[in-house]
Amino acid sequence: MATIPHSPQTIADDFSDYPTGDGKPLAETPIHRDNLLDGVKTLEWFFADNPMVYVSGNMLVYYEEGNRRKHVSPDVFVALGVPKDKRRDAYFVWDEPRGPSVVIELTSKSTRREDLSTKMAIYRDKMPVPEYFLFDPREEYLEPSLQGYRLRGGVYVPIESINGRLPSQELGLELDRNGEWLRFYEPTSGGWLLTPEERALAEEEARERSEEARERAEAQREQERTARQRAEAQREHERTARQRAEEQREQERTARQRAEAQREEEQTARQ
């Protein structure tokens, strides 16, 4: 597929004469475009904690130093052992620790010859790329619609499926299709990598669960505060009742003492 043109001034001076776009559309169809963007973002997220894995796509990759015409534009690619913190508007294989480790092309009937012949030969012979995957989301011609190749002795050998998925030794992931979507499965965790939309939804649900938990905790704390206040009020009521009872007893003692004194006075007066 094509690349979006970038300003050549953003590239290092040594590469200022190399174009950063070919002027072609980003993708053949919206589903090709969305698979491209999801693929890049999903793999970026998976390798986010590894500073030496570069993930990109829809970018011109130059593979012959000094030749501005020798380039290819992978839809999605991953370069292992390559720092991700370097600013790039194009990828120059000779200026990097290595070329792409994995390339994924979102193929269609209109790009069939390019993806199966021209690009495949470049990835195999010129870079070379250890693993090459093709995905035909609309099932226009490729059978099966997801295929993978691994470089062995200078030849691309078809990757055999495991449990219906294509394993990538380079990525440590397995590729599969789900309807029109390319998905990535992580065998070590036994789960599918979330797409950006799924991840956003999961994060929103997590925020909602966290907010609900916070509200429940606050309600529990409020209940405990109310219970403590009621207990304190009850203790205060009991203290007041005890004081009143003590006052009543004191009044009765005083009354008995007065009555006793009155009787003594009367008894003295009779004597």
MARGUVO-104887 format. One record per atom (N, C-alpha, C): residue number from 1; residue in three letters; atom name; z, y, x negated. Coordinates in steps of 0.02 Angstrom, whole numbers. Layout:
residues N
nr|rest|atom|Z|Y|X
NUM|Ala|CA|Z|Y|X
...
//
This chain:
residues 271
nr|rest|atom|Z|Y|X
1|Met|N|0|-60|-41
1|Met|CA|0|0|0
1|Met|C|0|62|-43
2|Ala|N|-3|119|-12
2|Ala|CA|-11|181|-48
2|Ala|C|56|212|-64
3|Thr|N|54|266|-102
3|Thr|CA|115|302|-120
3|Thr|C|111|373|-95
4|Ile|N|169|403|-86
4|Ile|CA|173|473|-68
4|Ile|C|167|515|-131
5|Pro|N|121|564|-133
5|Pro|CA|114|604|-194
5|Pro|C|178|642|-209
6|His|N|193|647|-273
6|His|CA|250|686|-297
6|His|C|224|740|-344
7|Ser|N|265|791|-353
7|Ser|CA|247|844|-399
7|Ser|C|248|819|-470
8|Pro|N|193|825|-509
8|Pro|CA|193|801|-578
8|Pro|C|242|838|-622
9|Gln|N|264|897|-601
9|Gln|CA|311|934|-643
9|Gln|C|379|899|-646
10|Thr|N|392|852|-599
10|Thr|CA|457|819|-600
10|Thr|C|459|761|-649
11|Ile|N|402|744|-679
11|Ile|CA|400|689|-727
11|Ile|C|409|716|-797
12|Ala|N|435|676|-840
12|Ala|CA|444|696|-910
12|Ala|C|377|719|-939
13|Asp|N|378|765|-987
13|Asp|CA|317|795|-1014
13|Asp|C|269|743|-1040
14|Asp|N|293|688|-1069
14|Asp|CA|249|637|-1097
14|Asp|C|204|605|-1045
15|Phe|N|226|609|-981
15|Phe|CA|190|576|-927
15|Phe|C|162|625|-876
16|Ser|N|158|687|-895
16|Ser|CA|138|739|-847
16|Ser|C|65|731|-825
17|Asp|N|24|696|-863
17|Asp|CA|-46|687|-844
17|Asp|C|-57|627|-799
18|Tyr|N|-4|589|-786
18|Tyr|CA|-11|529|-744
18|Tyr|C|1|547|-671
19|Pro|N|-46|533|-626
19|Pro|CA|-34|546|-555
19|Pro|C|25|506|-529
20|Thr|N|58|533|-479
20|Thr|CA|114|497|-448
20|Thr|C|99|475|-377
21|Gly|N|39|484|-356
21|Gly|CA|18|462|-289
21|Gly|C|-56|450|-288
22|Asp|N|-78|406|-243
22|Asp|CA|-149|390|-239
22|Asp|C|-182|418|-176
23|Gly|N|-144|455|-135
23|Gly|CA|-173|487|-77
23|Gly|C|-186|441|-18
24|Lys|N|-167|378|-22
24|Lys|CA|-178|332|33
24|Lys|C|-118|331|80
25|Pro|N|-127|307|141
25|Pro|CA|-71|304|188
25|Pro|C|-14|261|162
26|Leu|N|45|277|185
26|Leu|CA|105|241|162
26|Leu|C|100|167|180
27|Ala|N|76|151|240
27|Ala|CA|73|81|263
27|Ala|C|18|73|315
28|Glu|N|-2|9|324
28|Glu|CA|-56|-5|371
28|Glu|C|-35|8|443
29|Thr|N|28|-12|460
29|Thr|CA|53|-6|528
29|Thr|C|127|14|526
30|Pro|N|154|37|582
30|Pro|CA|226|53|583
30|Pro|C|270|-6|563
31|Ile|N|252|-67|583
31|Ile|CA|294|-124|566
31|Ile|C|291|-138|491
32|His|N|234|-126|459
32|His|CA|230|-133|386
32|His|C|274|-79|353
33|Arg|N|269|-18|379
33|Arg|CA|309|37|351
33|Arg|C|383|23|358
34|Asp|N|405|0|418
34|Asp|CA|476|-11|430
34|Asp|C|502|-69|388
35|Asn|N|461|-121|379
35|Asn|CA|482|-176|335
35|Asn|C|489|-152|263
36|Leu|N|444|-109|242
36|Leu|CA|447|-82|174
36|Leu|C|512|-43|164
37|Leu|N|525|3|210
37|Leu|CA|585|45|203
37|Leu|C|649|4|209
38|Asp|N|650|-43|256
38|Asp|CA|709|-85|264
38|Asp|C|719|-129|202
39|Gly|N|664|-155|175
39|Gly|CA|670|-198|116
39|Gly|C|699|-161|57
40|Val|N|675|-101|44
40|Val|CA|701|-62|-12
40|Val|C|775|-45|-1
41|Lys|N|792|-21|58
41|Lys|CA|862|0|71
41|Lys|C|909|-59|71
42|Thr|N|887|-116|97
42|Thr|CA|930|-175|98
42|Thr|C|944|-200|28
43|Leu|N|893|-202|-14
43|Leu|CA|902|-226|-82
43|Leu|C|941|-174|-124
44|Glu|N|930|-110|-111
44|Glu|CA|970|-59|-145
44|Glu|C|1043|-68|-129
45|Trp|N|1059|-81|-67
45|Trp|CA|1129|-91|-48
45|Trp|C|1157|-154|-81
46|Phe|N|1118|-208|-83
46|Phe|CA|1142|-271|-112
46|Phe|C|1158|-262|-186
47|Phe|N|1118|-223|-221
47|Phe|CA|1128|-214|-293
47|Phe|C|1163|-148|-310
48|Ala|N|1195|-117|-260
48|Ala|CA|1223|-50|-270
48|Ala|C|1275|-48|-326
49|Asp|N|1312|-102|-335
49|Asp|CA|1366|-101|-385
49|Asp|C|1342|-122|-455
50|Asn|N|1279|-137|-462
50|Asn|CA|1251|-157|-527
50|Asn|C|1209|-100|-554
51|Pro|N|1233|-65|-606
51|Pro|CA|1196|-7|-632
51|Pro|C|1131|-26|-667
52|Met|N|1122|-90|-680
52|Met|CA|1062|-112|-717
52|Met|C|1014|-151|-673
53|Val|N|1008|-130|-611
53|Val|CA|957|-156|-566
53|Val|C|924|-98|-531
54|Tyr|N|858|-91|-540
54|Tyr|CA|822|-36|-509
54|Tyr|C|779|-64|-452
55|Val|N|788|-34|-393
55|Val|CA|750|-55|-333
55|Val|C|708|4|-309
56|Ser|N|646|-9|-295
56|Ser|CA|603|44|-269
56|Ser|C|545|13|-231
57|Gly|N|501|55|-210
57|Gly|CA|442|33|-175
57|Gly|C|395|91|-162
58|Asn|N|333|75|-145
58|Asn|CA|284|128|-131
58|Asn|C|280|177|-190
59|Met|N|281|151|-250
59|Met|CA|280|191|-311
59|Met|C|226|165|-358
60|Leu|N|192|210|-390
60|Leu|CA|142|189|-439
60|Leu|C|176|159|-500
61|Val|N|154|99|-519
61|Val|CA|179|65|-578
61|Val|C|122|62|-629
62|Tyr|N|130|97|-684
62|Tyr|CA|78|96|-738
62|Tyr|C|95|41|-787
63|Tyr|N|44|2|-802
63|Tyr|CA|55|-57|-845
63|Tyr|C|16|-56|-910
64|Glu|N|-24|-4|-923
64|Glu|CA|-61|0|-986
64|Glu|C|-52|70|-1014
65|Glu|N|-17|75|-1070
65|Glu|CA|-2|140|-1099
65|Glu|C|-66|178|-1116
66|Gly|N|-66|242|-1096
66|Gly|CA|-122|285|-1111
66|Gly|C|-179|282|-1061
67|Asn|N|-177|236|-1014
67|Asn|CA|-232|229|-965
67|Asn|C|-206|249|-896
68|Arg|N|-227|308|-874
68|Arg|CA|-203|335|-810
68|Arg|C|-230|297|-750
69|Arg|N|-280|254|-761
69|Arg|CA|-311|217|-705
69|Arg|C|-281|148|-696
70|Lys|N|-240|127|-743
70|Lys|CA|-212|60|-740
70|Lys|C|-143|63|-706
71|His|N|-145|61|-642
71|His|CA|-82|62|-604
71|His|C|-90|21|-541
72|Val|N|-33|3|-513
72|Val|CA|-30|-34|-450
72|Val|C|30|-7|-411
73|Ser|N|28|-15|-346
73|Ser|CA|82|12|-304
73|Ser|C|115|-43|-263
74|Pro|N|166|-77|-289
74|Pro|CA|201|-129|-250
74|Pro|C|236|-98|-189
75|Asp|N|236|-136|-135
75|Asp|CA|272|-111|-76
75|Asp|C|347|-109|-90
76|Val|N|373|-164|-117
76|Val|CA|444|-168|-135
76|Val|C|448|-203|-203
77|Phe|N|488|-176|-248
77|Phe|CA|498|-212|-311
77|Phe|C|568|-202|-336
78|Val|N|591|-252|-375
78|Val|CA|657|-251|-405
78|Val|C|649|-264|-480
79|Ala|N|680|-222|-520
79|Ala|CA|677|-230|-593
79|Ala|C|748|-242|-618
80|Leu|N|761|-304|-639
80|Leu|CA|826|-322|-665
80|Leu|C|832|-300|-738
81|Gly|N|892|-277|-757
81|Gly|CA|902|-254|-825
81|Gly|C|874|-185|-838
82|Val|N|861|-148|-785
82|Val|CA|833|-80|-790
82|Val|C|882|-31|-757
83|Pro|N|902|22|-792
83|Pro|CA|952|67|-763
83|Pro|C|927|102|-701
84|Lys|N|971|106|-651
84|Lys|CA|951|137|-588
84|Lys|C|961|213|-588
85|Asp|N|1000|239|-637
85|Asp|CA|1017|310|-635
85|Asp|C|965|355|-668
86|Lys|N|908|328|-688
86|Lys|CA|855|368|-718
86|Lys|C|809|395|-664
87|Arg|N|792|459|-670
87|Arg|CA|747|490|-621
87|Arg|C|676|465|-634
88|Arg|N|643|440|-582
88|Arg|CA|575|415|-589
88|Arg|C|533|439|-530
89|Asp|N|472|463|-544
89|Asp|CA|423|475|-492
89|Asp|C|365|426|-498
90|Ala|N|365|390|-553
90|Ala|CA|319|334|-565
90|Ala|C|353|288|-614
91|Tyr|N|329|227|-618
91|Tyr|CA|361|177|-661
91|Tyr|C|313|158|-717
92|Phe|N|333|172|-779
92|Phe|CA|292|158|-837
92|Phe|C|321|97|-874
93|Val|N|287|41|-869
93|Val|CA|315|-22|-893
93|Val|C|334|-17|-967
94|Trp|N|292|15|-1008
94|Trp|CA|306|19|-1080
94|Trp|C|364|66|-1097
95|Asp|N|385|107|-1049
95|Asp|CA|440|154|-1061
95|Asp|C|506|129|-1032
96|Glu|N|505|69|-1003
96|Glu|CA|564|40|-973
96|Glu|C|584|-23|-1012
97|Pro|N|646|-47|-1003
97|Pro|CA|666|-109|-1036
97|Pro|C|622|-168|-1018
98|Arg|N|594|-166|-957
98|Arg|CA|551|-221|-935
98|Arg|C|514|-198|-872
99|Gly|N|465|-238|-852
99|Gly|CA|430|-224|-790
99|Gly|C|467|-252|-730
100|Pro|N|437|-249|-671
100|Pro|CA|470|-277|-611
100|Pro|C|484|-352|-619
101|Ser|N|541|-372|-593
101|Ser|CA|560|-443|-593
101|Ser|C|534|-478|-531
102|Val|N|533|-441|-476
102|Val|CA|510|-468|-411
102|Val|C|468|-414|-377
103|Val|N|413|-436|-348
103|Val|CA|371|-392|-307
103|Val|C|362|-423|-239
104|Ile|N|366|-382|-187
104|Ile|CA|354|-404|-118
104|Ile|C|298|-360|-90
105|Glu|N|245|-392|-67
105|Glu|CA|190|-356|-35
105|Glu|C|190|-372|39
106|Leu|N|188|-319|81
106|Leu|CA|183|-327|153
106|Leu|C|108|-326|169
107|Thr|N|81|-384|175
107|Thr|CA|9|-392|177
107|Thr|C|-18|-389|248
108|Ser|N|-82|-378|252
108|Ser|CA|-117|-376|316
108|Ser|C|-189|-398|304
109|Lys|N|-226|-405|358
109|Lys|CA|-295|-427|352
109|Lys|C|-336|-377|311
110|Ser|N|-319|-313|317
110|Ser|CA|-358|-262|281
110|Ser|C|-341|-260|206
111|Thr|N|-283|-286|186
111|Thr|CA|-264|-287|115
111|Thr|C|-265|-357|86
112|Arg|N|-294|-403|122
112|Arg|CA|-294|-474|102
112|Arg|C|-323|-483|32
113|Arg|N|-383|-457|21
113|Arg|CA|-416|-468|-44
113|Arg|C|-376|-436|-101
114|Glu|N|-350|-376|-89
114|Glu|CA|-311|-342|-141
114|Glu|C|-247|-380|-157
115|Asp|N|-211|-402|-105
115|Asp|CA|-146|-435|-116
115|Asp|C|-152|-504|-146
116|Leu|N|-205|-541|-128
116|Leu|CA|-213|-610|-151
116|Leu|C|-255|-616|-215
117|Ser|N|-290|-562|-232
117|Ser|CA|-334|-566|-290
117|Ser|C|-316|-513|-342
118|Thr|N|-332|-450|-326
118|Thr|CA|-324|-395|-375
118|Thr|C|-251|-387|-397
119|Lys|N|-208|-376|-349
119|Lys|CA|-137|-365|-367
119|Lys|C|-106|-428|-397
120|Met|N|-122|-485|-368
120|Met|CA|-93|-547|-392
120|Met|C|-110|-559|-466
121|Ala|N|-172|-543|-484
121|Ala|CA|-193|-551|-554
121|Ala|C|-156|-502|-599
122|Ile|N|-146|-441|-575
122|Ile|CA|-110|-391|-616
122|Ile|C|-37|-413|-625
123|Tyr|N|-6|-433|-571
123|Tyr|CA|64|-455|-576
123|Tyr|C|72|-516|-621
124|Arg|N|22|-560|-620
124|Arg|CA|25|-621|-659
124|Arg|C|8|-610|-733
125|Asp|N|-44|-571|-745
125|Asp|CA|-72|-567|-813
125|Asp|C|-53|-504|-851
126|Lys|N|-42|-449|-817
126|Lys|CA|-34|-385|-851
126|Lys|C|38|-364|-861
127|Met|N|83|-382|-814
127|Met|CA|151|-355|-821
127|Met|C|198|-399|-864
128|Pro|N|205|-463|-854
128|Pro|CA|194|-502|-792
128|Pro|C|257|-501|-749
129|Val|N|249|-517|-684
129|Val|CA|304|-517|-636
129|Val|C|326|-589|-624
130|Pro|N|389|-606|-636
130|Pro|CA|412|-676|-629
130|Pro|C|404|-704|-559
131|Glu|N|416|-663|-508
131|Glu|CA|411|-688|-439
131|Glu|C|372|-639|-395
132|Tyr|N|327|-667|-355
132|Tyr|CA|284|-627|-312
132|Tyr|C|286|-656|-241
133|Phe|N|304|-614|-192
133|Phe|CA|308|-635|-122
133|Phe|C|259|-594|-80
134|Leu|N|230|-628|-30
134|Leu|CA|186|-595|18
134|Leu|C|212|-609|87
135|Phe|N|215|-557|128
135|Phe|CA|238|-564|197
135|Phe|C|188|-530|244
136|Asp|N|163|-569|291
136|Asp|CA|115|-545|340
136|Asp|C|152|-538|407
137|Pro|N|181|-480|421
137|Pro|CA|225|-473|480
137|Pro|C|189|-484|546
138|Arg|N|124|-469|549
138|Arg|CA|88|-477|612
138|Arg|C|49|-543|614
139|Glu|N|61|-585|563
139|Glu|CA|28|-651|559
139|Glu|C|-47|-646|571
140|Glu|N|-78|-600|535
140|Glu|CA|-150|-588|544
140|Glu|C|-193|-639|507
141|Tyr|N|-168|-665|451
141|Tyr|CA|-210|-712|414
141|Tyr|C|-170|-761|371
142|Leu|N|-112|-741|347
142|Leu|CA|-75|-782|299
142|Leu|C|-40|-840|335
143|Glu|N|-50|-901|310
143|Glu|CA|-20|-960|340
143|Glu|C|9|-1005|286
144|Pro|N|75|-1012|283
144|Pro|CA|124|-978|325
144|Pro|C|127|-903|310
145|Ser|N|156|-866|355
145|Ser|CA|153|-792|350
145|Ser|C|199|-764|297
146|Leu|N|243|-805|269
146|Leu|CA|285|-785|212
146|Leu|C|274|-835|156
147|Gln|N|250|-810|99
147|Gln|CA|237|-854|42
147|Gln|C|266|-823|-21
148|Gly|N|285|-867|-67
148|Gly|CA|312|-844|-130
148|Gly|C|284|-883|-189
149|Tyr|N|280|-850|-247
149|Tyr|CA|253|-881|-307
149|Tyr|C|300|-865|-365
150|Arg|N|308|-915|-409
150|Arg|CA|349|-907|-469
150|Arg|C|305|-920|-530
151|Leu|N|311|-877|-580
151|Leu|CA|270|-882|-640
151|Leu|C|294|-939|-684
152|Arg|N|248|-986|-698
152|Arg|CA|263|-1043|-741
152|Arg|C|204|-1053|-789
153|Gly|N|217|-1042|-853
153|Gly|CA|164|-1052|-902
153|Gly|C|102|-1008|-890
154|Gly|N|115|-946|-868
154|Gly|CA|60|-900|-856
154|Gly|C|23|-911|-791
155|Val|N|49|-955|-748
155|Val|CA|17|-970|-683
155|Val|C|68|-962|-628
156|Tyr|N|46|-933|-571
156|Tyr|CA|89|-928|-513
156|Tyr|C|91|-994|-476
157|Val|N|151|-1022|-471
157|Val|CA|161|-1086|-436
157|Val|C|196|-1071|-370
158|Pro|N|171|-1099|-314
158|Pro|CA|203|-1087|-249
158|Pro|C|277|-1107|-249
159|Ile|N|318|-1065|-218
159|Ile|CA|389|-1079|-212
159|Ile|C|400|-1122|-150
160|Glu|N|434|-1178|-159
160|Glu|CA|447|-1222|-102
160|Glu|C|508|-1196|-63
161|Ser|N|504|-1203|3
161|Ser|CA|557|-1178|46
161|Ser|C|618|-1224|42
162|Ile|N|676|-1195|54
162|Ile|CA|740|-1231|59
162|Ile|C|772|-1210|125
163|Asn|N|781|-1260|168
163|Asn|CA|809|-1246|235
163|Asn|C|767|-1194|272
164|Gly|N|701|-1196|260
164|Gly|CA|656|-1150|294
164|Gly|C|652|-1082|263
165|Arg|N|686|-1071|206
165|Arg|CA|684|-1006|174
165|Arg|C|657|-1013|103
166|Leu|N|629|-957|77
166|Leu|CA|602|-957|9
166|Leu|C|654|-930|-40
167|Pro|N|677|-971|-87
167|Pro|CA|728|-948|-134
167|Pro|C|698|-905|-190
168|Ser|N|732|-850|-205
168|Ser|CA|713|-809|-262
168|Ser|C|766|-819|-316
169|Gln|N|746|-849|-372
169|Gln|CA|792|-859|-427
169|Gln|C|811|-792|-459
170|Glu|N|765|-746|-459
170|Glu|CA|777|-680|-489
170|Glu|C|830|-641|-449
171|Leu|N|823|-641|-383
171|Leu|CA|867|-601|-341
171|Leu|C|932|-637|-323
172|Gly|N|931|-704|-327
172|Gly|CA|988|-742|-302
172|Gly|C|992|-740|-227
173|Leu|N|935|-730|-194
173|Leu|CA|931|-725|-122
173|Leu|C|877|-772|-96
174|Glu|N|876|-782|-31
174|Glu|CA|824|-821|1
174|Glu|C|789|-777|53
175|Leu|N|722|-781|56
175|Leu|CA|683|-740|100
175|Leu|C|661|-781|161
176|Asp|N|661|-748|219
176|Asp|CA|640|-781|280
176|Asp|C|612|-728|328
177|Arg|N|577|-751|378
177|Arg|CA|553|-705|428
177|Arg|C|592|-714|493
178|Asn|N|602|-659|527
178|Asn|CA|633|-659|593
178|Asn|C|590|-616|638
179|Gly|N|546|-650|675
179|Gly|CA|497|-612|713
179|Gly|C|450|-575|666
180|Glu|N|446|-511|672
180|Glu|CA|404|-470|628
180|Glu|C|442|-442|569
181|Trp|N|502|-466|558
181|Trp|CA|544|-436|507
181|Trp|C|557|-484|449
182|Leu|N|555|-456|388
182|Leu|CA|573|-493|328
182|Leu|C|649|-487|319
183|Arg|N|683|-544|312
183|Arg|CA|755|-543|304
183|Arg|C|776|-577|239
184|Phe|N|836|-559|216
184|Phe|CA|863|-586|153
184|Phe|C|928|-622|168
185|Tyr|N|933|-682|142
185|Tyr|CA|992|-725|153
185|Tyr|C|1027|-735|86
186|Glu|N|1094|-727|86
186|Glu|CA|1133|-737|25
186|Glu|C|1167|-805|28
187|Pro|N|1143|-854|-9
187|Pro|CA|1171|-922|-3
187|Pro|C|1243|-927|-27
188|Thr|N|1265|-885|-73
188|Thr|CA|1333|-890|-98
188|Thr|C|1384|-872|-44
189|Ser|N|1368|-823|-2
189|Ser|CA|1413|-803|52
189|Ser|C|1395|-836|118
190|Gly|N|1335|-864|121
190|Gly|CA|1313|-896|182
190|Gly|C|1299|-847|238
191|Gly|N|1275|-787|220
191|Gly|CA|1261|-737|271
191|Gly|C|1197|-698|257
192|Trp|N|1172|-667|308
192|Trp|CA|1112|-625|303
192|Trp|C|1131|-555|280
193|Leu|N|1090|-526|237
193|Leu|CA|1100|-456|218
193|Leu|C|1083|-413|279
194|Leu|N|1125|-365|292
194|Leu|CA|1114|-321|349
194|Leu|C|1058|-271|333
195|Thr|N|1018|-257|384
195|Thr|CA|968|-204|377
195|Thr|C|1004|-137|382
196|Pro|N|971|-82|363
196|Pro|CA|1005|-17|370
196|Pro|C|1029|-3|441
197|Glu|N|989|-22|491
197|Glu|CA|1010|-10|560
197|Glu|C|1071|-53|577
198|Glu|N|1069|-116|557
198|Glu|CA|1126|-160|570
198|Glu|C|1189|-136|533
199|Arg|N|1179|-112|471
199|Arg|CA|1235|-89|431
199|Arg|C|1266|-26|463
200|Ala|N|1223|19|488
200|Ala|CA|1248|79|520
200|Ala|C|1287|60|583
201|Leu|N|1260|12|621
201|Leu|CA|1295|-10|682
201|Leu|C|1361|-43|664
202|Ala|N|1361|-85|612
202|Ala|CA|1423|-119|591
202|Ala|C|1475|-68|568
203|Glu|N|1452|-16|531
203|Glu|CA|1498|35|508
203|Glu|C|1527|75|566
204|Glu|N|1484|88|617
204|Glu|CA|1508|124|676
204|Glu|C|1559|81|714
205|Glu|N|1543|17|720
205|Glu|CA|1591|-28|754
205|Glu|C|1656|-32|715
206|Ala|N|1651|-34|648
206|Ala|CA|1711|-36|607
206|Ala|C|1752|28|616
207|Arg|N|1717|85|620
207|Arg|CA|1753|148|631
207|Arg|C|1787|148|699
208|Glu|N|1752|121|750
208|Glu|CA|1781|118|816
208|Glu|C|1842|72|817
209|Arg|N|1836|14|783
209|Arg|CA|1893|-32|779
209|Arg|C|1951|1|743
210|Ser|N|1936|37|690
210|Ser|CA|1988|72|652
210|Ser|C|2022|125|694
211|Glu|N|1981|161|734
211|Glu|CA|2009|213|777
211|Glu|C|2052|182|832
212|Glu|N|2027|126|859
212|Glu|CA|2066|91|911
212|Glu|C|2132|65|882
213|Ala|N|2129|38|820
213|Ala|CA|2190|14|788
213|Ala|C|2238|72|775
214|Arg|N|2210|129|753
214|Arg|CA|2252|188|741
214|Arg|C|2285|211|806
215|Glu|N|2246|211|861
215|Glu|CA|2273|232|925
215|Glu|C|2327|183|949
216|Arg|N|2314|117|939
216|Arg|CA|2364|68|959
216|Arg|C|2428|76|918
217|Ala|N|2420|88|853
217|Ala|CA|2478|98|810
217|Ala|C|2517|160|831
218|Glu|N|2480|214|848
218|Glu|CA|2513|275|869
218|Glu|C|2549|264|935
219|Ala|N|2516|226|981
219|Ala|CA|2548|211|1045
219|Ala|C|2611|169|1034
220|Gln|N|2607|122|987
220|Gln|CA|2665|80|971
220|Gln|C|2722|123|942
221|Arg|N|2702|169|896
221|Arg|CA|2753|213|868
221|Arg|C|2784|257|922
222|Glu|N|2742|281|969
222|Glu|CA|2768|322|1024
222|Glu|C|2816|282|1068
223|Gln|N|2797|219|1082
223|Gln|CA|2841|176|1120
223|Gln|C|2908|166|1085
224|Glu|N|2905|156|1019
224|Glu|CA|2966|146|980
224|Glu|C|3008|209|980
225|Arg|N|2974|268|974
225|Arg|CA|3011|331|977
225|Arg|C|3045|340|1044
226|Thr|N|3008|323|1098
226|Thr|CA|3037|329|1165
226|Thr|C|3096|282|1174
227|Ala|N|3087|220|1148
227|Ala|CA|3142|171|1153
227|Ala|C|3203|195|1114
228|Arg|N|3191|225|1054
228|Arg|CA|3247|250|1015
228|Arg|C|3282|308|1052
229|Gln|N|3241|352|1083
229|Gln|CA|3269|408|1120
229|Gln|C|3311|384|1179
230|Arg|N|3283|332|1214
230|Arg|CA|3320|305|1271
230|Arg|C|3385|272|1248
231|Ala|N|3381|235|1192
231|Ala|CA|3441|203|1166
231|Ala|C|3493|255|1146
232|Glu|N|3468|310|1114
232|Glu|CA|3514|363|1094
232|Glu|C|3544|397|1155
233|Ala|N|3502|407|1207
233|Ala|CA|3528|436|1269
233|Ala|C|3580|391|1301
234|Gln|N|3567|325|1299
234|Gln|CA|3615|278|1327
234|Gln|C|3680|280|1288
235|Arg|N|3674|282|1220
235|Arg|CA|3734|286|1180
235|Arg|C|3772|350|1194
236|Glu|N|3736|405|1203
236|Glu|CA|3768|469|1218
236|Glu|C|3802|467|1286
237|His|N|3768|435|1334
237|His|CA|3798|428|1400
237|His|C|3862|387|1396
238|Glu|N|3861|334|1356
238|Glu|CA|3921|292|1349
238|Glu|C|3976|330|1313
239|Arg|N|3957|371|1262
239|Arg|CA|4008|412|1228
239|Arg|C|4040|461|1277
240|Thr|N|3998|492|1318
240|Thr|CA|4023|540|1367
240|Thr|C|4069|506|1418
241|Ala|N|4048|446|1439
241|Ala|CA|4089|409|1487
241|Ala|C|4157|390|1456
242|Arg|N|4155|371|1392
242|Arg|CA|4218|354|1359
242|Arg|C|4263|415|1353
243|Gln|N|4232|472|1335
243|Gln|CA|4271|534|1330
243|Gln|C|4303|553|1397
244|Arg|N|4263|546|1451
244|Arg|CA|4289|562|1517
244|Arg|C|4345|514|1536
245|Ala|N|4335|451|1519
245|Ala|CA|4387|402|1535
245|Ala|C|4451|418|1496
246|Glu|N|4442|437|1433
246|Glu|CA|4500|454|1392
246|Glu|C|4535|516|1419
247|Glu|N|4496|565|1441
247|Glu|CA|4524|626|1471
247|Glu|C|4563|608|1534
248|Gln|N|4532|562|1574
248|Gln|CA|4565|541|1636
248|Gln|C|4632|507|1621
249|Arg|N|4631|463|1570
249|Arg|CA|4692|430|1552
249|Arg|C|4745|480|1526
250|Glu|N|4720|530|1487
250|Glu|CA|4766|581|1462
250|Glu|C|4796|621|1518
251|Gln|N|4756|638|1569
251|Gln|CA|4781|675|1626
251|Gln|C|4833|633|1664
252|Glu|N|4818|567|1670
252|Glu|CA|4866|524|1705
252|Glu|C|4931|519|1666
253|Arg|N|4928|514|1599
253|Arg|CA|4988|512|1558
253|Arg|C|5028|576|1566
254|Thr|N|4992|633|1565
254|Thr|CA|5026|698|1574
254|Thr|C|5060|702|1642
255|Ala|N|5023|677|1694
255|Ala|CA|5052|679|1762
255|Ala|C|5114|634|1766
256|Arg|N|5113|575|1734
256|Arg|CA|5170|531|1735
256|Arg|C|5229|562|1699
257|Gln|N|5213|596|1642
257|Gln|CA|5266|629|1604
257|Gln|C|5298|685|1645
258|Arg|N|5257|723|1680
258|Arg|CA|5284|777|1721
258|Arg|C|5327|748|1779
259|Ala|N|5301|694|1807
259|Ala|CA|5340|664|1862
259|Ala|C|5406|637|1836
260|Glu|N|5404|606|1778
260|Glu|CA|5465|579|1748
260|Glu|C|5514|636|1732
261|Ala|N|5488|691|1706
261|Ala|CA|5532|749|1691
261|Ala|C|5561|777|1755
262|Gln|N|5521|777|1809
262|Gln|CA|5545|803|1873
262|Gln|C|5601|760|1900
263|Arg|N|5594|694|1894
263|Arg|CA|5646|650|1919
263|Arg|C|5710|658|1879
264|Glu|N|5702|667|1813
264|Glu|CA|5762|677|1771
264|Glu|C|5798|742|1789
265|Glu|N|5760|794|1803
265|Glu|CA|5790|857|1823
265|Glu|C|5828|849|1889
266|Glu|N|5797|814|1935
266|Glu|CA|5829|804|2000
266|Glu|C|5892|762|1992
267|Gln|N|5889|711|1951
267|Gln|CA|5946|668|1940
267|Gln|C|6003|707|1907
268|Thr|N|5988|751|1860
268|Thr|CA|6038|792|1827
268|Thr|C|6070|839|1877
269|Ala|N|6027|866|1921
269|Ala|CA|6053|914|1970
269|Ala|C|6100|879|2018
270|Arg|N|6090|817|2036
270|Arg|CA|6134|782|2082
270|Arg|C|6200|766|2049
271|Gln|N|6199|757|1983
271|Gln|CA|6261|742|1949
271|Gln|C|6303|806|1943
//
